[in-house]
Amino acid sequence: MPVTTAAYATDTLPGGTVDTVVIGGGAAGLNGALMLARSRRSVVVIDSGTPRNAPAEGVHGLLGLDGTPPAELYERGREEVRRYGGVIVSGEVACAEPAAPSALPASSASSAPSAPSAEGDPSAEATPPAGGDPRFTVTLADGRTLTARRLLVATGLRDVLPDVPGLAEHWGHGVVHCPYCHGWEVRDEPIGVLAVGPASVHHALLFRQLTDDLVYFTRGTELDEDTRTRFAARDIRVVDTPVEEVVRADGGGIAGVRLADGQVVARSVLAVATLMRARTEGLEGLGLPIEDLPDGMGRRFAAGMAGATEVPGVWVAGNATDPTAQVGAAAAAGALAGAHINALLAIADTDAALAAAKSGATAV
């Protein structure tokens, strides 16, 4: 259920090889690009314009920017990246895959260090292979292509809601998932938790902190007696009758939840733990490892320190690898990945210059 942000001016796709292509124009991608651009790296951000938090009215828990509308935050971020020479291109990535690495001078290729194994250590950035510095080809949905030395994947994730009639239309407003993102705004409201599994139990305790009027709809999930006792101690009402649909209020919000027996339980806000799936479309050719989240709550790209992956030259940051990260944490992860990429590019540049000097050739 992605929501597209308002259209904005897109830059011209550069020719030649760029230092880094960032796939994703949300908080993680833009902050990673900002760090790289400020280090005088050529960086291109490919932005699909469908950030996870687009339906939300404001970003919360972000110091100094609390309440800023997501679209405004990202527009300011794009302006900052451009200020330092970064390029922002509106588009979808159809395919990203490794390309032939740059060639080392012949006299040094045989003596170049081999790439250490990253097996068991996904944070290990492999030394450029004997064949040269890594290269990647990124193809957009409209057929345009560009070549990059490094990739930062910041595609985010998709929240998948349970299949309850009437639920999806209220997503990001009357239907929320994160007590830290939306909790203050729904405080003291009559809230219902639509259970999806074990994770919903803790979800309920977090939302109980925000309201005295909380109903837990089990929706066929198991709830043991100990948990029921704990809920009763916090005055959390448990409803085991199956949920039929979300009832729309005359004013457009939520009026309540209709049960299988016809009863309507009045609620104005519904909290649900979504299934969180990293956006992987177009990235299959990179061979990035994917991990399942606990309790079947989704999947993420596996990454180690600073977002480095076991694929040399590829980093991941933000919700694509850390599904529970809020905007501030995602932005910080992007900044760390960007700094890590720049540091290792500096080493690669020096290695290439040294190899060229030894052979009398020009570094590529």
LINCORMO-V901848 format. One record per backbone hydrogen bond with DSSP energy under -0.5 kcal/mol. CO is the residue of the C=O (numbers start at 1). NH is the residue of the N-H. If there is no record, write none. Layout:
BEGIN
CO/NH
CO/NH
END
This chain:
BEGIN
16/147
18/149
19/150
20/22
20/44
21/23
21/152
22/24
22/46
23/154
26/30
27/31
28/32
29/33
30/34
31/35
32/36
33/37
34/38
35/39
36/39
36/41
37/40
41/43
42/19
42/20
43/87
44/22
44/46
45/47
45/89
46/24
46/48
47/91
49/5
51/54
53/56
59/67
59/68
61/63
62/65
62/66
65/68
68/59
69/73
70/74
71/75
72/76
73/77
74/78
75/79
76/80
77/81
78/82
79/83
80/84
81/84
81/86
82/85
87/45
87/89
88/11
89/47
89/91
92/94
92/141
95/139
97/137
99/135
105/108
105/109
106/110
108/111
108/112
109/112
118/121
121/124
122/304
123/125
124/126
129/132
133/102
135/99
136/138
136/148
137/97
137/139
138/146
139/94
139/95
140/143
144/140
146/138
147/18
148/136
150/21
151/153
151/315
152/23
152/154
153/317
154/26
156/279
158/160
158/277
159/161
160/275
162/164
164/167
165/246
167/170
168/171
170/173
170/174
170/175
174/176
174/270
175/172
176/272
177/179
178/182
179/183
182/186
183/186
184/187
186/189
189/191
190/268
190/269
191/215
192/194
192/271
193/195
193/217
197/200
198/201
198/202
199/203
200/204
201/205
202/206
203/207
204/208
205/209
206/209
207/210
207/211
210/188
212/214
213/191
214/237
215/193
215/217
216/218
216/239
217/195
218/221
224/228
225/229
226/230
227/231
228/232
229/233
230/234
231/234
231/236
232/235
235/214
235/237
237/216
238/240
239/218
242/260
244/165
245/247
245/258
247/255
247/256
249/252
253/249
255/267
256/247
257/265
258/244
258/245
259/262
263/259
263/265
264/266
265/257
268/254
269/192
270/176
271/194
272/274
274/276
275/160
275/277
276/278
276/299
277/158
278/280
280/283
282/96
283/286
284/287
285/98
289/302
291/300
293/296
294/297
297/276
298/293
299/278
300/291
304/307
305/308
307/316
308/304
310/312
311/314
313/151
314/309
315/153
317/320
318/321
318/322
320/301
322/325
326/330
327/331
328/332
329/333
330/334
331/335
332/336
333/337
334/338
335/339
336/340
337/341
338/342
339/343
340/344
341/345
342/346
343/347
344/348
345/349
346/350
347/351
348/352
349/353
350/354
351/355
352/356
353/357
354/358
355/359
356/360
356/361
END
